[in-house]
Each structure stands twice: as structure tokens, then as C-alpha cells.
Amino acid sequence: MGTRAPAPWSLCHPSCPPRARTARPSRDLRAAERFWVSGLGLEVLYRQEADGTPGRHSLLMVGRPDATWHLELVHDPAVPVDPRPTPEDLLVVCPGEPLPGSLVERLGRQERKRVSARNPYGDPWGVTLQDTDGYPLVLSTRAWSNP
């Protein structure tokens, strides 16, 4: 038997820290900021305004500073992309505890529509809402852990 070649690099390699960015278009970054920051309590991690330079678009990144993920919302006024969410374009956030009624009320005041989840996971374990661009967001009461 010969020597085994080293395994190729992969996303599970220890040198690849677990970071995730979900990027998608937005029709209205101000409305999106009200939803994600004022409504859900995330923080603005980065903001960039379009200045007319080709390829320089408006950008809003929201998340938690201590998290290894964030949401990137993009709007290019010169070449706008209309968001096209489907029921399967879920963003699932797992706080792992019951959702405070005040949170759901606050989001309702922002006219965020509560919707039924398409899959059996969303409704029994949390609340499914549409964000300002129509993407479904599941706020799950379940905790997340890797085995």
C-alpha cells in the first residue's frame, strides 16, 4: 500500500473559520433597516451609499457584532434588481427560547405580515414573517447545536 494523499482543502478545514454572509437585493434599504434593526434588534455592521460611480451600489449589512454571520442587503439605483423570493428562501434564526410577545407586536406595527410556513418546521417551532422584500424569516424557538 502506498501513502495516502492529504485530504483536499474543504469548508470544514480548521483553517477556514465558520463565517456566513447571506446577500440579496432589496427594494428599499431604509425600510429594510427599520425591519432588521428597529424591529428585530440587529445592528448595522456596515453601510455604503451609492454615489453614481458605476458598480458602486448602496449596501446595508446587519447582524450581531459577535456572530459569525450577517445579512447583506444591496440596492443599485442605476441597475435595480427586483427581489424574487420564493417560499423556500428561508432565513431561519434560532434564538432557542420563546419569542417575546412584544417582538411580534413590534413587527406587526411595522406591517410585517405573519405567514404560514411552507414546511412543517416553521409553524410549530416559531413564527414565520415576511421581511420588507417578501423573503420569509423564521424565528425559531428551538436551539441549534451541531452533534
SULNOR-V427761 format. One record per pair of residues at least 12 apart in sequence whose C-alpha atoms are under 6 Angstrom apart, sorted by the first residue. I is the first residue (numbers start at 1). GAP is how many residues later the second one is. Records with the same first field share a line. If there is no record, write none. Layout:
BEGIN
I: GAP + GAP
END
This chain:
BEGIN
19: 49 + 50
20: 49
21: 48 + 49 + 50
22: 49 + 50
23: 49 + 50
24: 49
25: 48 + 49 + 50 + 58
26: 47 + 48 + 49
32: 100
39: 68
42: 21 + 22
43: 19 + 20 + 21
44: 17 + 18
45: 16 + 17
46: 14 + 15
47: 12 + 13
57: 18 + 19
58: 16 + 17 + 18
59: 14 + 15
60: 12 + 13
85: 50
90: 46 + 47
91: 46
92: 45 + 46
93: 46
94: 46 + 48 + 49
96: 45 + 46 + 47
97: 44
98: 43
113: 16 + 17
114: 14 + 15
115: 13 + 14
125: 15 + 16
126: 13 + 14 + 15
127: 12
END
